[in-house]
Amino acid sequence: IVCKSYYHQVLNNEILQSGNFEQIQEPENDVVDRLDQFLKSKGIKVDESLPFLYFTPKMHKDPPGSRFITAGKDTITSPLSKLLSSGLKSMLKTQKNFSAYLNKYKVYNDYFIIDNHDDVLNFMNKSNVKGNSRKSVRSFDFKTLYTKIPHIELKQNVQTFVNRIFNHKNKRYIIVTDKSAYFSNKRSPKHLSLTADEFLCLVDFVVDNSCVVYQGQVYRQIIGI
């Protein structure tokens, strides 16, 4: 249960006063048409609506905080976001396997991304078997993370990562669907096929056009994702 006035105040402060959003001086229909034309020119289907912003409470905080979420399901960039997500997940898997191969006979690991707690437990078990006796775990939480990422740095780091994976795979294209992705030297006649530069162009497009509608106006997120 939440006070409607308080809920509106928190959203209003995030969009109008946080510095994370800027108002776009275009009507909503014009913004949708502009994004629609770009996406269709790339052969990507679209759902012609813009997302809105909402938040969920962080009840484990004292006082409770706010987790802001863009409701992007079935909106204009969501089909492209699914494709890019599929491609990036495939690249992460490639990097994980490559790191495991390079560090097979070393005591350290330079891949720090995990999907669940299993990797932590496996590390602890192996470590204890070897007699290192690591018997305690500490966890840390970021007060703000995704909402504070500068877009310039985000795009620069994604570019470095994507180019690294393409160079490692030594393939010209990544073939992506919303469920899977693989690398190839030939374009697929059925699925979206992208060079590294084409993939990065679409990443930049999603980051630069993260828009929400608030009180009939369109706002673009300029800091954070």
Salt bridges, closest charged atoms under 4 A:
GLU22 OE2 - ARG220 NH2 2.61
GLU26 OE2 - ARG34 NH2 2.96
ASP36 OD1 - LYS40 NZ 3.44
GLU48 OE2 - LYS40 NZ 3.62
ASP74 OD2 - LYS73 NZ 3.13
ASP118 OD1 - HIS117 NE2 3.62
ASP119 OD2 - LYS96 NZ 3.81
ASP141 OD2 - HIS60 NE2 3.85
ASP141 OD2 - LYS61 NZ 3.04
GLU198 OE2 - ARG187 NH2 3.08
ASP208 OD1 - LYS155 NZ 2.95
